[in-house]
Amino acid sequence: MNFKYRLILGISLLPLVYFAFQANRIPYPPDSGYSDFAITHFPNLVYLQDSIRQYGQVPLWSNAILGGYPYDANPLSSLWYPPYWASVIFPAQIGLNVLVIAHLVWGAAGMYSYLLLLNHHRFGAFMAAMAFMWMPKIFAHWGAGHVTLVWAVCWTPWLLYSMRGQFSNEKIKRTYPGIILGLIFLADPRWIVWAGSLYIIYSCYVYLTKNPLKRTFFINNLTGLFLQLGTTLILALLVSAPLLLPLAQYTSLSTRAMMDISSQLLYSLPVNHLLGVIIPDFGGFSEWISYFGIVPLFGMIYGVAHRRIRPKIWLWVVGFIICFLVAIGDQTPFASVIMRLPVFEWQRIPTRILFLAGVFSAVILSNVISEILKDEDESGFDPIFFLVIPTIFLVLLFLGIQLVNKEISNEFIWATIVAVLGVLIFRLIRKNKKKVMIILLGFLMLFDLIGSDIQMIEFRSLENVFTPKNKTTQLLSESGELFRVYSPSYSIPQEIAAIERIQLLDGIDPMQLRQTVDYMEAAAGIPMDQYSVTMPPFKTGNPEVDNQDFLPDARLLGKMNVKYVVSEFPIHSKGLNLINSSGIPYVYQNRYFLPRIYLMNDNHNVDQVDVRYYSPNQITISSDRAGTIVFADVMYPGWICKVDGVPIPLKSYDGLFRSVIVNDGNHIIELNYRPVLLYIGLAVSVVTWVLLVAILLYYFKKKKHHVV
């Protein structure tokens, strides 16, 4: 790489320094009070770090929210995604943010490598890599806190790269797609549906273009294709087994089955937001961001209009259009049909397929730039005409809004300026000094994308995020006693609870155990008959008022070890006593509070037990009386019990809790969480990785020997 390209690369990556300096902050969507980074991923990493530091164990069970759930089976825990462990050694916010930046660079490298493999011009490949790395939709989702989704998406260019070599004579390359799909699943299973669909369709295209079907050998011709697809599927399953097997069990016991088609098509792209393809939505809703830059868009229009380029990009253009047909979801029957297909029925939010549209637009841009840089005659039909049309549309829209509203948004001004400059540069490219003009076009694209990215994300200091609720949590700070807090109004955010080590009965997570939700419907007094990522649900999305007309049952909450109820509105339930006089939020102490672990004797009276050890994966207690020992924790497969070293089956108590019956006398009762499916998955995955590494070493050793 000569000095000119190193300079361009340095300038293109320089803005990452700005984001690196924000790594000690929490990303949020602009002007929003919620971010999944703070709600989910920050608490999860803090929980993992605390467990390792305090108990010397990787937590497989979590009592942090929802009254407890299988942490090993929750995809948002990221336990089984290998790169995630690099974040454990840093403060949580730094580790997660740095990992996002590393994935962005990794994804850009994958896009560049893939397009060079297709013999694209290196500057075309470079521009595509930058278009992917600085994709506004990626930064909008980073701001929304969907970091695992960003990690998974950044493997997509490498998936494309792996697909080009899987049908070659080098057998080792046939394993690459399966490995990458497995890693995508471990990063975020929500992306595997779209990544897997891309793999199947593009693999068929690659194979059939290399091996045209012949009538007489139709079956034989497809054998190689089906063999490779099957090999990839099996290898992906083996690599992803540590999460796949526990998740399959968890899903079958969760509320995920309650999803109907309306839940699946949630946040479909409104038709009026299709304008977002050409006009950026600064600080807009991450799921509806569809802006991939003026330059990639103009590149697509230019390529479609150009007779020599059109055949090279038709597949990607069709893919781009299909992505939007799926994204608009409930406004066409197209998405409804897809979402009812097997596997797709577990998918939510169809607009996430627009990440693929961003990938396709980057590939198209590389094709166009590579063709332009060829020293071929460009005389004849001028495709610039088709670039002028959207530019004129923007200018007229600009003037029309100015005349009607007397003001215009920054987005319109931004898009109009970039579009006009883009048309001028594309026009000059056809005249002379192609390389210089293409470099200018690249810088215009970076200016457009990075400028949009900065508007998509807001980094907030730790003091700003964690200070506001500290006064409330001071009332709840107790030592030496296990208890839970419940809020019908999300008054104790999960990030605050993680810092203060407060365990919540409510919570936000897309995976919730059905038995817990059924119990909570009665305990909270709130209908929970539809799928929701929050427990309790918030009908209008306003936690401060949505549940003010429902009264919780203090006795049922007490059985769930709820000692305090915190609310943004007053609650007039029997057994809840107000203990703070400073106003909102209201803090109530539950008079019917029961310990986390207690003994119910034959007279149905509650007796204390001695809790000797309580960690995520292990509980040890002692008791000297006869009765039923009740653990106010959720009954779930994998928990095993020993009484004085003898295995005893756990029994369900009140349809939710764990329990074991003991006779009179001194006893040591020990509970351990040992999920069999996880251990099987780990064993399968470890053996798979060992074999893959051995095969890889053998391959390179043999190749080196052959070269010598």
N, C-alpha and C positions, 0 to 999 in steps of 0.2 A: 504494500500500500504506500503510494507516494505521499509527499508532504501535503499536496492539495486535498487529498481524500482524508488524511489524518486531521487536517484543519477543519474540514466540513464535519467530520465525525465528532470532534471535540466541541464545536459550536452547537451541534444538534443535541449532544448529551449534557451540555452545561446546565440547562434548566433543572436537571435532576438534582443538582447541588442544592437548589432552593428547597425542593421537596425533602431532601435528606436532612436539611437543617430543621425541618418541621417534624422530624421523627419522634421527638419527645412530646408531641402534642396529640390530641385526639381528633381524628377527622370527622366532620359532620357535613351534611348538606347545608348550604347557606341558609341562614334564618330558620333552621329547624331545631326542634328540641330533642330529636331522637336520632340515634345512629346505632346500627347493629354492631359497630366496632366497640362502642361503649357498653351496649346492652348485653352482647353475647360474647364476642371474641376476647375482649379485655378481661372480663370476669373468668372466662374459661382458662385463660393462660395463668392468671393469678391463682386460680384454684389448683392448677397443676403444679405451679411453683411452690405453693404453700404445702401441698401434700408431700412433695419430694423433700422439702426442707424440714417439715415437722415430723413426718412419719417414715420417711425414707422409702416411700412406695409410690408407684404410678397409680393414680386413682382410677379404678374401674367403675366405681359407683359415685354418684354425686348427690349430696343433700343440700346443695346450694339453693335450688329453686324447685318449685312444683312438688314439694314434699319428697323429693328423691326420684332419681331415674338412672337407667344404665348408661353411665358416662362412656363406657367402651363402645356402645352401639350407636351413640349419637354422632352423626357426621360432622356436626359443628364443633366437636371437641378436638378434631384434627389429630388425634393421638397416633393414628397409623399412617399419616402422611410424612414420610421421612424428612423433607426439608423443614417441617414445622419445628423440629427439635432444635434447630439452630437458634430459634427465638427464645428458648427457655433460659439461656444464659444472660439475657438482657432484661432490663425493666420491660414489662409487658407491652407498653405502647411503642417503645423503640423497636423491640423485636418484631412486632407485627408489621409496623410501617416499613422497616428495612427489608423485610421479606417481600412485601408488595413491590418495592423498588427493584429488588433483585429479580423478581418474576417478570417485571416489565422489560428489563434488559434481556433476560433469557428469551422471552417471546419475540423480541425484535431480532435477536440473533437467529432464532429459528426461522423467521420469515425471510431474512436475508439468505440463509443457507438453502432454504427450499427453492427460492427463485434463482439462485445461482445454479442449482441442480437442473433447472429448466433451461439453462443457457441464456438467461436474461442478462441484459447489460448491468454491470455492477452498480451503476448509479440508479437505474430503475429499481433494482432490488433494494438498494439503500433507502430510496424514498418510500418504498412500500413498507420497509421495516420501521421507519419513523412514523408512517401513517398508522401502523398498528400500535406502536408503543405509546403514541400521544393521542390515541383514540379518545375523544371526549366521553364516550359511553363508559369506558373503563374507569376514567377518573371520577365520573358521576357515581359509579358504584363503589369506588373506593371511599368517596365522601359519605355514601350511605352506609358504609361499614361492611359491605359484602366482600370481605377480603378473601375468603375461601373461594368464592366464585371467580374473582380476579385471578387467583392462582391457577385455577383450573383452565380458564380461558387462555391464559398465557402458554399453555401446553399445546394449543391448537395448531400453531404454525409447525411445531415439531411433529405433530401427527400427520400433517400434509407431507412433510419431508420424508417421514418413514414410509408413507404409502407409495412413493415413487420407486423405492428400492425393494419393496417386498416381493416383487415378481422377478427379481434379477437372479442370476446364477449363484450369488453369494448367499448361502442359506442363513447365515447369521442375521442378515438384514430382515429376514422374514419374521424375526421375533420382535423387532422394534415396535410395530403398531400395537401389539398386545401389551407390551410393557408400558407404553405411553397411555393407552386407554386405562390400564390398571391404576396408574398414577393419577390420572384425571379423576377417576372414581374416588380414590383416597383423598384427593384435594377437596372435591365437592361433587357428590353423586348427582346433584341437580344438573350439572353440565354434561354428564355422560350420555344423556338421551340425545342431545343435539350433536355432540361430538361423535357418538356412535352412528347416528344417521349419516353424518358427513363421511365417516369412514366407509360405510357400506356403499353409498352411492358413488363416491369418488373412486373407490377401489374397483368397482364394476366398470366405471368409465376408463380408468387407466388400463385395466386388463383387456377390455374389449377393443380399445384402440390399438393395443399391441398385438392382439390375437383376434382378428375379425372372424365373426362366426361364419361357418360354412355349413350348408344344409346337410351334407353327408356326414359331418363330424360334429353335430351340434352338442351332443352329450359329452363327448370327449373333450371338446373345446372348453366346456364349463367346469370340468373336473378340477383343473388347477385353481380356478377362482374359488370354488366352494371349499376346496381343501385349505386354501389360505385364510378364507374368512373363518372357517371352523377353528383353525390353529390359533388365530388371533383372539377369537372369543374365549377359548379355553385358557390361553395364557393370561388374558385380562382378568378372568375369574380367579385364577390362581394368585396373581399378584394382589388383587383387591380383597382376597379372602378374609383378612383380619377385620375388615369393616363389613364386608358383604354379608357374611353369615350372621353375626350378631344383629346387623341392621334388618335383615329379613325377619328375624324373630321379633325384634322391637316394633317393626312396622305392623306386623300382624296383630300386635297387642295395643296399638296406638289408635288415635282418632283419625289417622290418615285415611282410613277407609270411609270416613264420613264425608269426604270431599265429593261434591257433585260438580257438574259441568260449569256452574257459575263460579265455584271456588277455583276451578282449574283455569278459567279464563279471566281471573281477577287481573286488573290493571292492563287489559287489552289496550292497544294503542288507539286513541281516538282519531277519527279520520282527519279532523282539523290539525292534528299534530303531524300529519304527513308533510306539512310545510316545513317541519323541523329538519328535513333532509337538506334544505338549502339555507335555512335561517337557524342559527344556534339558539338554544333555549338556556340562557345563562342562569345557573342556579335552579334549573328546572328539576322535575321529578325524575330520578335516575332511570326508572323503568320505561319512561317515555322518551328518553334521549335517543334521537335517530340521526344526529348530525355527525358526519364523518369527514367533514372538511369540504370547502369549495373546490380545491384542487383535485382531490380524488373524484368528486362528482363530475367536474368538467372533464377529467380524464376519461371517465366512463362514457360520457356523451360524445366526446371526440372519437373514442374507439368504436362505438356503435355506428357513428356516421362515416367512418373511414373504411373503405371496402377492403383494404389489405389487413387491417387490424381486426375487423369484425369477426372473422372465423376463429381467431385465437382466443377471443374473450366471451363467446356466446354462452358457454357453460356457466361462467361466473356471473354473467348478467342475469341469466335465468335464475340462478341460485339467489341472487340479490333480490329479485322480484318476489320469489317464493317466500323469502324471509319476511317481507313486509305483508304478504297475504296471510301468513300465520300470525304475525304480530298484531294485526288489527282484530284478531280473535273473534269476539262475540258479534262483530258487525258483518261477518261473512260466514257461510256454512263450512268453509274450507278448514279453518282451525278446529271447529267443533268435531269434525270427522277425525282429524289427526289426534286430537286429545282423547278420543275414545278408544284408540288403538291400544293393544297390550303394551305395557311399560310406560307409554305416554300418559296413561290414566293416572299415574302417580305424579305427573308433572304439573307445576303451577306457573302462572305468569308467562304467557307466550311471548311477550316482548323481549325476553332474554335471548331469543333466537337472533336478535339484531346484532349481537356480537359477531355472529357468522357473517352478517351483511357487511360489517366493518372489515372482516378478514377478506371477503370477496372484493370489496372496493379497493383494498390495498393491492391485491394480486392484479386486478384490472389496471391499476395505475402503473404498476411495474411493466406490464405488457405494453402499454401505450408509450411510456417513456423509452423502453428498449427499442420499439419499432421506429420511433421518431429519430433516435440517435443512429439508426442505420443510414448509410450514405446512399439513399435511393431517391429516385425522382419523386418529388412531392407535387408535381404539377397536376392540373386537372381539377376535380371537384374539391372544394374547400370546406372541410367540416367545421371551420370556425363559425360559420353561419349558425350552426345549432347551439353554439355556446352563447351567442348574442341573445338568443330568445329568452333563456332564464334571466340573463342580466337585465334585459329591457323590462322583463316582468318585475324584477326587484326594484328597478328605478321607478317604474310607474306606481308600484305599490307604495314605495317610499313617498312619492309626491302626493298620492291619494290620501294616505294617512295623515300627512302633514296638513293638507287642506281641510280635512274633516275634523281631526282631533287637535290640531294646532301643536301637536307634539308627536314625537316618534321614539320608539324604543332604541336602546343602544344596540340590540341584536340586529335590527334592520339596517342601521348605519354600518355596523361591522360587516354584515354579509354583503351589502351593496359595494362597499369599498373593495373588499377582497375579490368580489366577482368582477368588477371593472378591471382591476389590476390583473386578474387571472386571464381575462380575455385578451388584454393587451400583450401579455407575455406569450400566450399561445400563438397570437398572431405574429409576433416577432420571431418565434421559433421557426416558422415556415419561411422566413426571409433569409436570415443569416445568423452566424454565431450560435448554433444550436446548443452547444455545451454550456455556454455562458448563460443563455436564456433559461435552460433547464435548471441550472444552479439557482438562478433567481426564483424560478418557480418553486424549487425545493424550500428556499428560505421563506417564500410567501406562505407555503403550506405549513411550515413550522410556526410561523407567526400566528397564523389562523388557529391551528390546533392548540398550541400551548396557551395562547390567549384565552381560548374557550375553556381549556382545562382548569385554569386558575379560577375561573368563575364557577366551576362545578363543585368546588371543595373548599371547606373552611376549617382551618386547624385551630383548635381551642386549647388553651393552657390547662394543665391539670387543676390549677386553683379554680378556674372558671367552671370546670366540669364537676369537681368533687366538693367544693365548699358549700354550695347553697343548702344541702340537706344535712350538714353535719350536726346542727343544733337538734334536729329531730332524733338522729341516731344516738345522741348522747343519753337520751332518756332510755334507750334500749340496751345500753352497754352494761352487761352483767358478766360475771366470770363464774366458772365452776358449775354452770347449769346449761343443759341443752334445751333449747326452745325454738319455736318458729314464730315468724311474724307474718300476718296476712294483711293485705290491703286490697280493697275493692276498687281503688282508684290509682293504683301504681304510684303510691306516695313514697315508697322506698325503691328508687331505681336499682336495677341489678348491679350497675357499676358501683354504686354507693354501698350496697350490701356486700359486694365482694371485698371492698377495701376495709369495711368495718367488721367483716366476718359474721354477718347476720344471715341466718338461713330463712328463706322465704317459702311460704306455701303457694303464693301466687307466682307468676312468672311469664316470660315470653320465650317461646321456642316452638318451631314448627312441628316438633315431635312431642306428643303428650300421651301418657298412658291412659287408655280408655277407662280403666277402673278408677284412676284418680279423678278423672273428669266427672265420672258418674257420682262419686262420693261428694265432690265439691259442688255439684249442682244442688245437692240438698244442703250442704254445709253453708254455702255462700248465699243460697236462696236466689241464684241467678240462672235463668235458662241457658243451657249449654248443649242444645240439640243440633247445632251446626258446627262445621269445622272452623276453628279459630287458632291463630298462632299465639293468642294470649289466653291466660287463665287467671281471672275470669275474662270473658269477652267484653269488648266495648262496642256497643251497637253502632254508634255514630263516629267512633274513633276519637271521642273526647273523654279520656279517663276521669277527668275532674267532676263530671256530672252524670255520666251514662248510667251508673249503677246506684244512684242515690235513692231510688224508689224500692230497692230490694233490701230486705233485712236478713243478715246472716244468723245462723243458729250457733250460739256460743258453745253449746254442749258438744256438737259435732266438731266444731273447730278445736275445742279443748282436747278431744280424743286424738286429734291430729297434731297435738303438742303445740298448739297456737297459744302463746301467752299474751301477745299484744296484737291489737288490730289498729292500723294506722289509716286514716282516711282524710280526704279533702273536704268531706261533708259530714255533718253530724249523723251518728247512728244511734237509734233508740231500740237496741235489742237487750233483752233480759240477760244479765250476766256480764255485760260489758260496762266497765266503770271508767269514766274519763279521769285521766291522771295528769293531764297538762292543762294549764290555764292560760297558755300563751296564744291560743287560737290555732289557726290552720298551720299544719295539718293536725287533726284531732288524734290523740293517742289514747287508746282504751286498753285496760288490763282485763284479761279474761278470768272471771271468777271460777270457771269450770276447767281451767287448765289442768292437764294431766302430764306427768313426766314423759320423757321420750321413751323410757323403758320402765315398766312397772309390773307388779304381780297382782293379778285379780284372784282373790281367794274364793273359797267355796261360798262365802256369804256375799259375794259380789262387792266386796270392799277392796279398795286399792291400797296395796302395801309397797313400800320402797324396796328397791334392789340396789346392790352396790355395783355401780358401773366402773369397772376397772380400766377399760381401754375402749375407746371409740374412735375409729378411723374410717376412711372411706371404704376400705375393703374388709375390715375386721372389727368385730365387737366382742368384748369379753366382759361378762358380768358374773356375780356370785349371788346366791340366794340360799336361805336356810329354812324356807317355808314351802308348803305344798300349795299348788295352784297353777294358774295359767300365766306364764310370763308373756306379756304383750310388748311388742316392739312397734312403736308408732311410726314405722317405716313401711314403704310399699312392698307387698309380696311380689316377688319376681323370680323367674327361673334363674338358677345359678347360685342362690343363697343356700348354703348348707349349714346344718346345726350339729354340734356335738355337746352332749351333756356328760361331764366327767370323762371326756375322751371317747365316748360312745356315740356314733352317728344316730341322730334322731330326726325323723321327718318333721319339717316345719308345717304348720297348719295355718290356714287363712282365718283371720279373726275379723268379724264385722265386714267380711267381703273385701277387705283392703289390706289389713295389717298382718305382719308376721307374728306367729305365736308358737309356743312350745309348752307342753304340760310337764311339770316336775313334781316329784313326790316330796314328802317331808324329809328334812335333813340338809346338810351343807352340800351345795352343788356348784360346780363351775360350768357355766354355759358359754359356749363360744360359737359365734356366727362368722362365716367366711364367705366372701363373694368369689366364686370360682366358676365363671361362665364357660361351660364346656365348648360351646360353638366358637368362642373367641380363641381358646387354646388350639382347637382344630385348625381354625383359620390361620393363626400364627405359625403353627407347624407346617402347614401347606405352603404358606408364603415364604418362610425361611428356606425350606427345601428348594422351592422354585428359584429363589435368588441365588442360592449356592450353586445350583446347576447352571444357571445363566452365566454367572461369573466364571465358572469352570469352563464352559463352552466358549465364552468370549476369550479367555486367556489362551485356550488351545487354538482357537482360530487365529489370533494375532501371532502366536508363536509359529504356527504352521505357515502363515503368510510371510513372516519375516524370514523363515528358513527357505521358503520358495524364492524370495527375492535374492537372498545371498547365493 
